[in-house]
Amino acid sequence: MIAFGTLFLVIGLIVAGTSVSFLTSAERAQGTVVGLEWRVSDTGSSRKKHGDDKPSAYPVVEFTSADGTPRTFHSSTGSNPPSYERGERVEVLYRADAPEDARINGFASLWLLPLIFGGIGLLAAGIGTALAVTGRRRP
């Protein structure tokens, strides 16, 4: 359990580092949500058996990069209910050398995965450590 937790914690830290690296080199632009792409995430066949497949809305955003080129991207973070509405203005972060690598400047798109992995890792490692310590104290 400690190893599992440590692995997830390391993954969370790596993903957080990737977000920090992205933020330090990202250009900023104003964008507009031009649509919502509704998708059902395929998390495996066991979920389909229960019939609780609910679609999530993934924003489609248009922005103009610093070189004046209009660009469109599909956010990799979706939610239900939708976090954004069509026509909503958002701040876009993108790499100047790769404008197709763009994200909405929002908590979910930048920090949700590191928080999930790190949280699960801390919880599992903490429980594993507590069990190990408790097991050693018993005569």
Secondary structure, DSSP 8 states (H G I E B T S, - for coil): -HHHHHHHHHHHHHHHHHHHHHHHHEEEEEEEEEEEEEE-----HHHHHHT----EEEEEEEEE-TTS-EEEEE-S--BSS-SS-TT-EEEEEEETTEEEEEEESSHHHHHHHHHHHHHHHHHHHHHHHHHHHHHHH--
